[in-house]
Amino acid sequence: MTNVNNETLDKISGGDYSYVSGPIISAVVAVIKLIRDAGYDLGSGFRRMADGEVCPLK
């Protein structure tokens, strides 16, 4: 077994900061889905108003 001295242990760094983590990817995907769904809802509303198929409020 090889022994590592304290000086060498101080120089060891773990991890890499140049990667994109899973939660960040999930958050970006959630935002994209939110924007897409809002666009679908707005487009559907505009289409229904243009076609005159808006339900009356009672």
All heavy atoms as TSV, in Angstrom:
chain	resi	resn	atom	element	x	y	z
A	1	MET	N	N	0.843	-1.165	0.000
A	1	MET	CA	C	0.000	0.000	0.000
A	1	MET	C	C	0.895	1.236	0.000
A	1	MET	O	O	1.935	1.267	0.632
A	1	MET	CB	C	-0.905	0.006	1.219
A	1	MET	CG	C	-1.851	1.168	1.177
A	1	MET	SD	S	-2.915	1.446	2.594
A	1	MET	CE	C	-3.700	-0.057	2.903
A	2	THR	N	N	0.467	2.259	-0.718
A	2	THR	CA	C	1.239	3.493	-0.818
A	2	THR	C	C	0.700	4.511	0.171
A	2	THR	O	O	-0.509	4.703	0.279
A	2	THR	CB	C	1.125	4.075	-2.239
A	2	THR	OG1	O	1.528	3.084	-3.166
A	2	THR	CG2	C	1.990	5.290	-2.391
A	3	ASN	N	N	1.592	5.144	0.886
A	3	ASN	CA	C	1.193	6.208	1.808
A	3	ASN	C	C	1.269	7.546	1.092
A	3	ASN	O	O	2.194	7.800	0.322
A	3	ASN	CB	C	2.109	6.232	3.031
A	3	ASN	CG	C	1.885	5.039	3.936
A	3	ASN	OD1	O	0.784	4.502	3.977
A	3	ASN	ND2	N	2.919	4.636	4.656
A	4	VAL	N	N	0.301	8.402	1.356
A	4	VAL	CA	C	0.263	9.737	0.777
A	4	VAL	C	C	0.493	10.732	1.900
A	4	VAL	O	O	-0.194	10.700	2.919
A	4	VAL	CB	C	-1.098	10.001	0.093
A	4	VAL	CG1	C	-1.127	11.384	-0.522
A	4	VAL	CG2	C	-1.382	8.934	-0.947
A	5	ASN	N	N	1.457	11.611	1.691
A	5	ASN	CA	C	1.758	12.574	2.751
A	5	ASN	C	C	0.766	13.747	2.717
A	5	ASN	O	O	-0.005	13.923	1.774
A	5	ASN	CB	C	3.202	13.063	2.661
A	5	ASN	CG	C	3.486	13.762	1.352
A	5	ASN	OD1	O	2.583	14.196	0.666
A	5	ASN	ND2	N	4.762	13.874	1.013
A	6	ASN	N	N	0.778	14.534	3.750
A	6	ASN	CA	C	-0.168	15.647	3.898
A	6	ASN	C	C	-0.018	16.697	2.808
A	6	ASN	O	O	-0.996	17.295	2.371
A	6	ASN	CB	C	-0.028	16.294	5.273
A	6	ASN	CG	C	-0.571	15.409	6.368
A	6	ASN	OD1	O	-1.407	14.550	6.112
A	6	ASN	ND2	N	-0.085	15.611	7.585
A	7	GLU	N	N	1.201	16.936	2.366
A	7	GLU	CA	C	1.431	17.938	1.320
A	7	GLU	C	C	0.747	17.520	0.017
A	7	GLU	O	O	0.131	18.338	-0.664
A	7	GLU	CB	C	2.936	18.122	1.102
A	7	GLU	CG	C	3.281	19.249	0.158
A	7	GLU	CD	C	4.787	19.446	0.079
A	7	GLU	OE1	O	5.451	19.454	1.128
A	7	GLU	OE2	O	5.269	19.578	-1.048
A	8	THR	N	N	0.843	16.252	-0.311
A	8	THR	CA	C	0.193	15.755	-1.526
A	8	THR	C	C	-1.330	15.776	-1.373
A	8	THR	O	O	-2.053	16.091	-2.328
A	8	THR	CB	C	0.665	14.319	-1.832
A	8	THR	OG1	O	2.085	14.297	-1.895
A	8	THR	CG2	C	0.111	13.832	-3.140
A	9	LEU	N	N	-1.825	15.470	-0.196
A	9	LEU	CA	C	-3.267	15.498	0.038
A	9	LEU	C	C	-3.836	16.894	-0.125
A	9	LEU	O	O	-4.966	17.063	-0.603
A	9	LEU	CB	C	-3.578	14.961	1.445
A	9	LEU	CG	C	-3.473	13.462	1.635
A	9	LEU	CD1	C	-3.683	13.112	3.104
A	9	LEU	CD2	C	-4.480	12.728	0.779
A	10	ASP	N	N	-3.065	17.914	0.262
A	10	ASP	CA	C	-3.525	19.291	0.117
A	10	ASP	C	C	-3.662	19.696	-1.351
A	10	ASP	O	O	-4.460	20.562	-1.686
A	10	ASP	CB	C	-2.570	20.259	0.818
A	10	ASP	CG	C	-2.681	20.186	2.331
A	10	ASP	OD1	O	-3.745	19.723	2.817
A	10	ASP	OD2	O	-1.723	20.582	3.019
A	11	LYS	N	N	-2.889	19.080	-2.228
A	11	LYS	CA	C	-2.916	19.432	-3.648
A	11	LYS	C	C	-4.016	18.711	-4.420
A	11	LYS	O	O	-4.311	19.068	-5.550
A	11	LYS	CB	C	-1.560	19.114	-4.284
A	11	LYS	CG	C	-0.446	19.973	-3.741
A	11	LYS	CD	C	0.875	19.606	-4.376
A	11	LYS	CE	C	2.000	20.448	-3.790
A	11	LYS	NZ	N	3.294	20.096	-4.352
A	12	ILE	N	N	-4.628	17.710	-3.819
A	12	ILE	CA	C	-5.678	16.951	-4.502
A	12	ILE	C	C	-6.966	17.752	-4.486
A	12	ILE	O	O	-7.395	18.240	-3.450
A	12	ILE	CB	C	-5.893	15.574	-3.832
A	12	ILE	CG1	C	-4.637	14.722	-3.960
A	12	ILE	CG2	C	-7.094	14.872	-4.435
A	12	ILE	CD1	C	-4.723	13.401	-3.213
A	13	SER	N	N	-7.554	17.907	-5.649
A	13	SER	CA	C	-8.854	18.586	-5.732
A	13	SER	C	C	-9.847	17.631	-6.381
A	13	SER	O	O	-9.515	16.893	-7.303
A	13	SER	CB	C	-8.749	19.878	-6.528
A	13	SER	OG	O	-8.402	19.594	-7.857
A	14	GLY	N	N	-11.058	17.659	-5.890
A	14	GLY	CA	C	-12.071	16.755	-6.414
A	14	GLY	C	C	-13.137	17.504	-7.181
A	14	GLY	O	O	-13.419	18.674	-6.936
A	15	GLY	N	N	-13.721	16.818	-8.122
A	15	GLY	CA	C	-14.805	17.417	-8.891
A	15	GLY	C	C	-14.290	18.310	-9.998
A	15	GLY	O	O	-13.134	18.706	-10.043
A	16	ASP	N	N	-15.185	18.624	-10.880
A	16	ASP	CA	C	-14.869	19.476	-12.015
A	16	ASP	C	C	-16.002	20.475	-12.163
A	16	ASP	O	O	-17.170	20.107	-12.172
A	16	ASP	CB	C	-14.712	18.635	-13.276
A	16	ASP	CG	C	-14.236	19.442	-14.454
A	16	ASP	OD1	O	-13.805	20.585	-14.265
A	16	ASP	OD2	O	-14.297	18.923	-15.582
A	17	TYR	N	N	-15.665	21.735	-12.279
A	17	TYR	CA	C	-16.689	22.772	-12.342
A	17	TYR	C	C	-17.171	23.036	-13.773
A	17	TYR	O	O	-17.965	23.917	-13.991
A	17	TYR	CB	C	-16.170	24.069	-11.730
A	17	TYR	CG	C	-15.858	23.922	-10.264
A	17	TYR	CD1	C	-14.557	23.938	-9.804
A	17	TYR	CD2	C	-16.882	23.751	-9.354
A	17	TYR	CE1	C	-14.273	23.800	-8.455
A	17	TYR	CE2	C	-16.615	23.611	-8.001
A	17	TYR	CZ	C	-15.313	23.638	-7.566
A	17	TYR	OH	O	-15.032	23.497	-6.226
A	18	SER	N	N	-16.704	22.270	-14.736
A	18	SER	CA	C	-17.078	22.529	-16.122
A	18	SER	C	C	-18.209	21.635	-16.601
A	18	SER	O	O	-18.436	21.508	-17.787
A	18	SER	CB	C	-15.856	22.333	-17.033
A	18	SER	OG	O	-15.456	20.974	-17.000
A	19	TYR	N	N	-18.937	21.029	-15.689
A	19	TYR	CA	C	-20.030	20.153	-16.086
A	19	TYR	C	C	-21.370	20.791	-15.715
A	19	TYR	O	O	-21.446	21.716	-14.927
A	19	TYR	CB	C	-19.912	18.798	-15.398
A	19	TYR	CG	C	-20.072	18.844	-13.906
A	19	TYR	CD1	C	-21.309	18.664	-13.316
A	19	TYR	CD2	C	-18.987	19.093	-13.081
A	19	TYR	CE1	C	-21.462	18.732	-11.945
A	19	TYR	CE2	C	-19.129	19.165	-11.713
A	19	TYR	CZ	C	-20.377	18.974	-11.149
A	19	TYR	OH	O	-20.529	19.048	-9.795
A	20	VAL	N	N	-22.428	20.287	-16.305
A	20	VAL	CA	C	-23.774	20.734	-15.998
A	20	VAL	C	C	-24.443	19.625	-15.201
A	20	VAL	O	O	-24.508	18.485	-15.649
A	20	VAL	CB	C	-24.564	21.024	-17.295
A	20	VAL	CG1	C	-25.966	21.463	-16.976
A	20	VAL	CG2	C	-23.845	22.073	-18.126
A	21	SER	N	N	-24.937	19.954	-14.037
A	21	SER	CA	C	-25.504	18.941	-13.163
A	21	SER	C	C	-26.945	18.605	-13.555
A	21	SER	O	O	-27.603	19.353	-14.279
A	21	SER	CB	C	-25.446	19.400	-11.712
A	21	SER	OG	O	-26.291	20.507	-11.524
A	22	GLY	N	N	-27.425	17.499	-13.055
A	22	GLY	CA	C	-28.774	17.033	-13.354
A	22	GLY	C	C	-29.861	18.009	-12.968
A	22	GLY	O	O	-30.783	18.256	-13.765
A	23	PRO	N	N	-29.824	18.598	-11.770
A	23	PRO	CA	C	-30.876	19.552	-11.407
A	23	PRO	C	C	-30.927	20.778	-12.312
A	23	PRO	O	O	-32.005	21.303	-12.577
A	23	PRO	CB	C	-30.513	19.955	-9.977
A	23	PRO	CG	C	-29.757	18.786	-9.443
A	23	PRO	CD	C	-28.982	18.249	-10.617
A	24	ILE	N	N	-29.786	21.219	-12.803
A	24	ILE	CA	C	-29.778	22.372	-13.711
A	24	ILE	C	C	-30.456	22.000	-15.020
A	24	ILE	O	O	-31.260	22.762	-15.565
A	24	ILE	CB	C	-28.344	22.877	-13.949
A	24	ILE	CG1	C	-27.776	23.459	-12.663
A	24	ILE	CG2	C	-28.303	23.916	-15.068
A	24	ILE	CD1	C	-26.328	23.855	-12.739
A	25	ILE	N	N	-30.164	20.818	-15.541
A	25	ILE	CA	C	-30.793	20.363	-16.781
A	25	ILE	C	C	-32.293	20.227	-16.578
A	25	ILE	O	O	-33.089	20.650	-17.431
A	25	ILE	CB	C	-30.171	19.033	-17.242
A	25	ILE	CG1	C	-28.716	19.247	-17.657
A	25	ILE	CG2	C	-30.964	18.432	-18.395
A	25	ILE	CD1	C	-27.962	17.978	-17.946
A	26	SER	N	N	-32.716	19.672	-15.458
A	26	SER	CA	C	-34.145	19.514	-15.179
A	26	SER	C	C	-34.845	20.869	-15.102
A	26	SER	O	O	-35.964	21.022	-15.590
A	26	SER	CB	C	-34.348	18.757	-13.870
A	26	SER	OG	O	-33.851	17.451	-13.970
A	27	ALA	N	N	-34.199	21.843	-14.481
A	27	ALA	CA	C	-34.793	23.176	-14.371
A	27	ALA	C	C	-34.945	23.827	-15.745
A	27	ALA	O	O	-35.976	24.436	-16.035
A	27	ALA	CB	C	-33.951	24.051	-13.462
A	28	VAL	N	N	-33.937	23.699	-16.595
A	28	VAL	CA	C	-33.999	24.281	-17.936
A	28	VAL	C	C	-35.107	23.620	-18.746
A	28	VAL	O	O	-35.894	24.295	-19.431
A	28	VAL	CB	C	-32.634	24.156	-18.652
A	28	VAL	CG1	C	-32.743	24.521	-20.122
A	28	VAL	CG2	C	-31.596	25.018	-17.957
A	29	VAL	N	N	-35.218	22.299	-18.652
A	29	VAL	CA	C	-36.267	21.578	-19.375
A	29	VAL	C	C	-37.644	21.998	-18.869
A	29	VAL	O	O	-38.580	22.188	-19.657
A	29	VAL	CB	C	-36.065	20.048	-19.246
A	29	VAL	CG1	C	-37.276	19.298	-19.744
A	29	VAL	CG2	C	-34.817	19.623	-19.993
A	30	ALA	N	N	-37.793	22.190	-17.551
A	30	ALA	CA	C	-39.077	22.612	-16.986
A	30	ALA	C	C	-39.470	24.000	-17.487
A	30	ALA	O	O	-40.637	24.245	-17.794
A	30	ALA	CB	C	-39.014	22.585	-15.470
A	31	VAL	N	N	-38.507	24.905	-17.582
A	31	VAL	CA	C	-38.793	26.250	-18.088
A	31	VAL	C	C	-39.205	26.193	-19.552
A	31	VAL	O	O	-40.152	26.868	-19.975
A	31	VAL	CB	C	-37.573	27.182	-17.878
A	31	VAL	CG1	C	-37.733	28.479	-18.651
A	31	VAL	CG2	C	-37.365	27.453	-16.416
A	32	ILE	N	N	-38.526	25.385	-20.336
A	32	ILE	CA	C	-38.870	25.253	-21.758
A	32	ILE	C	C	-40.278	24.688	-21.905
A	32	ILE	O	O	-41.076	25.171	-22.727
A	32	ILE	CB	C	-37.828	24.380	-22.481
A	32	ILE	CG1	C	-36.502	25.124	-22.567
A	32	ILE	CG2	C	-38.317	23.987	-23.874
A	32	ILE	CD1	C	-35.344	24.293	-23.059
A	33	LYS	N	N	-40.626	23.683	-21.105
A	33	LYS	CA	C	-41.979	23.113	-21.165
A	33	LYS	C	C	-43.024	24.145	-20.746
A	33	LYS	O	O	-44.100	24.216	-21.330
A	33	LYS	CB	C	-42.076	21.886	-20.263
A	33	LYS	CG	C	-41.394	20.670	-20.827
A	33	LYS	CD	C	-41.563	19.469	-19.907
A	33	LYS	CE	C	-40.879	18.247	-20.459
A	33	LYS	NZ	N	-41.028	17.079	-19.572
A	34	LEU	N	N	-42.716	24.957	-19.742
A	34	LEU	CA	C	-43.638	25.991	-19.293
A	34	LEU	C	C	-43.905	27.001	-20.400
A	34	LEU	O	O	-45.065	27.365	-20.662
A	34	LEU	CB	C	-43.071	26.692	-18.057
A	34	LEU	CG	C	-43.881	27.847	-17.506
A	34	LEU	CD1	C	-45.145	27.329	-16.829
A	34	LEU	CD2	C	-43.049	28.645	-16.520
A	35	ILE	N	N	-42.853	27.440	-21.071
A	35	ILE	CA	C	-43.005	28.403	-22.165
A	35	ILE	C	C	-43.783	27.782	-23.319
A	35	ILE	O	O	-44.674	28.416	-23.906
A	35	ILE	CB	C	-41.624	28.910	-22.625
A	35	ILE	CG1	C	-40.985	29.749	-21.510
A	35	ILE	CG2	C	-41.727	29.714	-23.914
A	35	ILE	CD1	C	-39.538	30.108	-21.752
A	36	ARG	N	N	-43.495	26.524	-23.640
A	36	ARG	CA	C	-44.198	25.839	-24.715
A	36	ARG	C	C	-45.688	25.699	-24.394
A	36	ARG	O	O	-46.541	25.997	-25.234
A	36	ARG	CB	C	-43.597	24.460	-24.954
A	36	ARG	CG	C	-44.235	23.729	-26.127
A	36	ARG	CD	C	-43.884	22.277	-26.148
A	36	ARG	NE	N	-44.452	21.665	-24.939
A	36	ARG	CZ	C	-44.199	20.434	-24.545
A	36	ARG	NH1	N	-43.365	19.695	-25.224
A	36	ARG	NH2	N	-44.756	19.941	-23.469
A	37	ASP	N	N	-46.013	25.281	-23.181
A	37	ASP	CA	C	-47.407	25.118	-22.795
A	37	ASP	C	C	-48.149	26.452	-22.789
A	37	ASP	O	O	-49.318	26.523	-23.183
A	37	ASP	CB	C	-47.509	24.449	-21.426
A	37	ASP	CG	C	-47.091	22.987	-21.447
A	37	ASP	OD1	O	-47.020	22.406	-22.557
A	37	ASP	OD2	O	-46.824	22.430	-20.362
A	38	ALA	N	N	-47.481	27.508	-22.344
A	38	ALA	CA	C	-48.103	28.833	-22.372
A	38	ALA	C	C	-48.390	29.253	-23.809
A	38	ALA	O	O	-49.442	29.833	-24.096
A	38	ALA	CB	C	-47.205	29.849	-21.673
A	39	GLY	N	N	-47.477	28.948	-24.710
A	39	GLY	CA	C	-47.698	29.261	-26.125
A	39	GLY	C	C	-48.869	28.490	-26.702
A	39	GLY	O	O	-49.682	29.036	-27.460
A	40	TYR	N	N	-48.986	27.210	-26.335
A	40	TYR	CA	C	-50.131	26.415	-26.793
A	40	TYR	C	C	-51.440	27.010	-26.282
A	40	TYR	O	O	-52.417	27.136	-27.020
A	40	TYR	CB	C	-50.020	24.971	-26.313
A	40	TYR	CG	C	-49.020	24.121	-27.051
A	40	TYR	CD1	C	-48.432	23.033	-26.426
A	40	TYR	CD2	C	-48.658	24.379	-28.356
A	40	TYR	CE1	C	-47.509	22.236	-27.075
A	40	TYR	CE2	C	-47.737	23.601	-29.024
A	40	TYR	CZ	C	-47.165	22.526	-28.382
A	40	TYR	OH	O	-46.260	21.738	-29.035
A	41	ASP	N	N	-51.458	27.372	-25.003
A	41	ASP	CA	C	-52.683	27.918	-24.409
A	41	ASP	C	C	-53.064	29.259	-25.036
A	41	ASP	O	O	-54.234	29.504	-25.341
A	41	ASP	CB	C	-52.535	28.057	-22.900
A	41	ASP	CG	C	-52.427	26.717	-22.195
A	41	ASP	OD1	O	-52.840	25.696	-22.800
A	41	ASP	OD2	O	-51.933	26.686	-21.052
A	42	LEU	N	N	-52.094	30.130	-25.219
A	42	LEU	CA	C	-52.374	31.419	-25.850
A	42	LEU	C	C	-52.822	31.247	-27.296
A	42	LEU	O	O	-53.784	31.878	-27.739
A	42	LEU	CB	C	-51.139	32.320	-25.797
A	42	LEU	CG	C	-50.828	32.950	-24.446
A	42	LEU	CD1	C	-49.482	33.667	-24.498
A	42	LEU	CD2	C	-51.924	33.912	-24.048
A	43	GLY	N	N	-52.139	30.382	-28.025
A	43	GLY	CA	C	-52.518	30.136	-29.420
A	43	GLY	C	C	-53.913	29.557	-29.537
A	43	GLY	O	O	-54.689	29.943	-30.414
A	44	SER	N	N	-54.252	28.656	-28.637
A	44	SER	CA	C	-55.585	28.071	-28.642
A	44	SER	C	C	-56.637	29.126	-28.326
A	44	SER	O	O	-57.708	29.170	-28.953
A	44	SER	CB	C	-55.653	26.941	-27.615
A	44	SER	OG	O	-56.947	26.409	-27.538
A	45	GLY	N	N	-56.343	29.994	-27.374
A	45	GLY	CA	C	-57.283	31.064	-27.030
A	45	GLY	C	C	-57.484	32.032	-28.180
A	45	GLY	O	O	-58.620	32.430	-28.478
A	46	PHE	N	N	-56.407	32.418	-28.842
A	46	PHE	CA	C	-56.523	33.320	-29.999
A	46	PHE	C	C	-57.310	32.665	-31.131
A	46	PHE	O	O	-58.135	33.304	-31.786
A	46	PHE	CB	C	-55.144	33.746	-30.503
A	46	PHE	CG	C	-54.416	34.680	-29.576
A	46	PHE	CD1	C	-53.036	34.651	-29.498
A	46	PHE	CD2	C	-55.092	35.588	-28.787
A	46	PHE	CE1	C	-52.353	35.503	-28.657
A	46	PHE	CE2	C	-54.417	36.454	-27.937
A	46	PHE	CZ	C	-53.038	36.415	-27.873
A	47	ARG	N	N	-57.056	31.389	-31.363
A	47	ARG	CA	C	-57.775	30.687	-32.429
A	47	ARG	C	C	-59.269	30.613	-32.124
A	47	ARG	O	O	-60.101	30.844	-33.002
A	47	ARG	CB	C	-57.222	29.275	-32.594
A	47	ARG	CG	C	-57.887	28.488	-33.708
A	47	ARG	CD	C	-57.416	27.048	-33.779
A	47	ARG	NE	N	-57.434	26.374	-32.495
A	47	ARG	CZ	C	-58.528	25.850	-31.906
A	47	ARG	NH1	N	-59.694	25.956	-32.489
A	47	ARG	NH2	N	-58.436	25.241	-30.740
A	48	ARG	N	N	-59.628	30.332	-30.872
A	48	ARG	CA	C	-61.038	30.248	-30.506
A	48	ARG	C	C	-61.705	31.612	-30.629
A	48	ARG	O	O	-62.856	31.705	-31.037
A	48	ARG	CB	C	-61.184	29.703	-29.083
A	48	ARG	CG	C	-60.812	28.235	-29.011
A	48	ARG	CD	C	-61.020	27.684	-27.643
A	48	ARG	NE	N	-62.441	27.709	-27.338
A	48	ARG	CZ	C	-62.952	27.588	-26.127
A	48	ARG	NH1	N	-62.157	27.450	-25.086
A	48	ARG	NH2	N	-64.251	27.603	-25.934
A	49	MET	N	N	-60.994	32.684	-30.265
A	49	MET	CA	C	-61.581	34.022	-30.416
A	49	MET	C	C	-61.755	34.361	-31.884
A	49	MET	O	O	-62.770	34.950	-32.274
A	49	MET	CB	C	-60.689	35.067	-29.730
A	49	MET	CG	C	-60.781	35.002	-28.227
A	49	MET	SD	S	-59.919	36.272	-27.266
A	49	MET	CE	C	-58.761	37.010	-28.321
A	50	ALA	N	N	-60.800	34.015	-32.729
A	50	ALA	CA	C	-60.897	34.314	-34.158
A	50	ALA	C	C	-62.012	33.519	-34.817
A	50	ALA	O	O	-62.691	34.022	-35.729
A	50	ALA	CB	C	-59.569	34.017	-34.835
A	51	ASP	N	N	-62.236	32.285	-34.372
A	51	ASP	CA	C	-63.295	31.459	-34.939
A	51	ASP	C	C	-64.665	31.768	-34.329
A	51	ASP	O	O	-65.678	31.273	-34.818
A	51	ASP	CB	C	-62.992	29.965	-34.725
A	51	ASP	CG	C	-61.820	29.479	-35.543
A	51	ASP	OD1	O	-61.424	30.191	-36.484
A	51	ASP	OD2	O	-61.282	28.399	-35.226
A	52	GLY	N	N	-64.696	32.576	-33.276
A	52	GLY	CA	C	-65.960	32.905	-32.622
A	52	GLY	C	C	-66.501	31.770	-31.774
A	52	GLY	O	O	-67.697	31.706	-31.537
A	53	GLU	N	N	-65.663	30.895	-31.319
A	53	GLU	CA	C	-66.094	29.761	-30.525
A	53	GLU	C	C	-65.739	29.934	-29.044
A	53	GLU	O	O	-65.362	29.003	-28.357
A	53	GLU	CB	C	-65.457	28.478	-31.054
A	53	GLU	CG	C	-65.852	28.115	-32.456
A	53	GLU	CD	C	-65.178	26.845	-32.951
A	53	GLU	OE1	O	-64.497	26.186	-32.163
A	53	GLU	OE2	O	-65.339	26.552	-34.134
A	54	VAL	N	N	-65.937	31.153	-28.550
A	54	VAL	CA	C	-65.634	31.431	-27.155
A	54	VAL	C	C	-66.875	31.135	-26.323
A	54	VAL	O	O	-67.983	31.549	-26.655
A	54	VAL	CB	C	-65.214	32.913	-26.974
A	54	VAL	CG1	C	-64.891	33.208	-25.525
A	54	VAL	CG2	C	-64.014	33.216	-27.851
A	55	CYS	N	N	-66.700	30.403	-25.243
A	55	CYS	CA	C	-67.818	30.067	-24.374
A	55	CYS	C	C	-68.269	31.312	-23.606
A	55	CYS	O	O	-67.433	32.051	-23.086
A	55	CYS	CB	C	-67.415	28.990	-23.357
A	55	CYS	SG	S	-66.886	27.458	-24.125
A	56	PRO	N	N	-69.564	31.560	-23.530
A	56	PRO	CA	C	-70.034	32.735	-22.791
A	56	PRO	C	C	-69.871	32.510	-21.280
A	56	PRO	O	O	-69.994	31.394	-20.785
A	56	PRO	CB	C	-71.506	32.826	-23.171
A	56	PRO	CG	C	-71.890	31.422	-23.556
A	56	PRO	CD	C	-70.659	30.808	-24.143
A	57	LEU	N	N	-69.598	33.594	-20.565
A	57	LEU	CA	C	-69.484	33.525	-19.115
A	57	LEU	C	C	-70.875	33.719	-18.511
A	57	LEU	O	O	-71.613	34.589	-18.915
A	57	LEU	CB	C	-68.537	34.604	-18.601
A	57	LEU	CG	C	-67.093	34.497	-19.056
A	57	LEU	CD1	C	-66.315	35.710	-18.547
A	57	LEU	CD2	C	-66.463	33.228	-18.527
A	58	LYS	N	N	-71.217	32.891	-17.547
A	58	LYS	CA	C	-72.530	33.012	-16.923
A	58	LYS	C	C	-72.376	33.320	-15.465
A	58	LYS	O	O	-71.543	32.933	-14.786
A	58	LYS	CB	C	-73.325	31.728	-17.088
A	58	LYS	CG	C	-73.688	31.489	-18.521
A	58	LYS	CD	C	-74.542	30.248	-18.643
A	58	LYS	CE	C	-74.923	30.013	-20.085
A	58	LYS	NZ	N	-75.755	28.874	-20.269
